[in-house]
């Protein structure tokens, strides 16, 4: 089946940590040669789209613009603008999240914010949780950038944004609105950016729980590539099959 647009994961799909995936590079280059629209959709909020594009060029010789990168940060900003509850925000997160929120016209406020936004923060402190807890208790709208409980690293599985958000869900007895994959919000906003419908695109990724679920849960066809998180041995036991499975992206037939 021919798709008009592609939503693509990054780590494990186009590269693996610091290692290139040659088939991933060729996949992107084929899309560029055929002028097929695509968008990298990532839950990473620690880096701006410009930083992601810069890294792709410098480390993996993949040349795209920041317009090709749609992060959970951008989806969070789009969601807050649409929600239109005010412009004051308290953020637990790193520069890739905070700077873009401020650049979008929101004002940082740690006492009476309209929103509390929580993403990955390597410098999180108890006091940051205290401020977020009090703000949510006073009525601030609680947003979790993505539900990832862990981050795979060379040290092992480290706490992800979802773990920090769970802390606050416990302390406030309030469920966060989640933005990132596999939630509907980031997928709907990504489609708006591509100006395409669910039927016209396919979601490509290596992680069944985030990438493939984001398609399955939201009526979008999916391509699971076995170059990263989900292994070949797991495929027969997946609760719901992806639309397509390939060992590497060289095997994908663009038609």
Secondary structure by P-SEA (a helix, b strand, c coil): ccccbbbbbccccccccccccaaaaaaaaaaaaacbbbbbccccccccaaaaaaaaaacccccccccccccaaaaaaaaaaaaccccbbbbccccccaaaaaaabbbbbcccccbbbbcccccccaaaaaaaaaaaaaccbbbbccccccccccccccccaaaaaaaaaaaacccccccccccaaaaaaaaaaaccccccccccccccccaaaaaaacbbbbbbbcccccccccccccccccccccccccccccc
